[in-house]
Amino acid sequence: MSTDLPVFRKVKHSYAAGIANTVLSSPRGAALLRLIEFEDHHYRAIFDQSYFQLQEGKAAPSKSQWSTLKKKFKRRNRSIFVFRAHGELPCKQVSRATKGRTCLFLDFGFMLD
């Protein structure tokens, strides 16, 4: 079975965290809660829903808001590949302080040059 994912290069966790933290900051503050590195060297950024300013009556970010976020990652570093899949997950995996809330995630990696 073929995956259409690129090969990711290993970067320092602190470098990836710096990019994710910068991109996931807004006037409401820093939203990055956790950054997980996978064996293939891609990362999962888990962040607070407060990053997105939700439209009135909406419980989740719009497709346009997700698209804008993905573009922000790509603008920070041209070698960043952002996964198509993104979404919600329980915050209990992140910390006790976020237990009972819903967090959002986005996966990204740095492609080989």
Secondary structure, DSSP 8 states (H G I E B T S, - for coil): -------B----HHHHHHHHHHHTEETTEE-EEEEEE-TTS-EEEEEEGGGS---TT-SS--HHHHHHHHHHHHHH-TTEEEEEEEEEEEGGGT-GGGTTSEEEEEEEEEB--
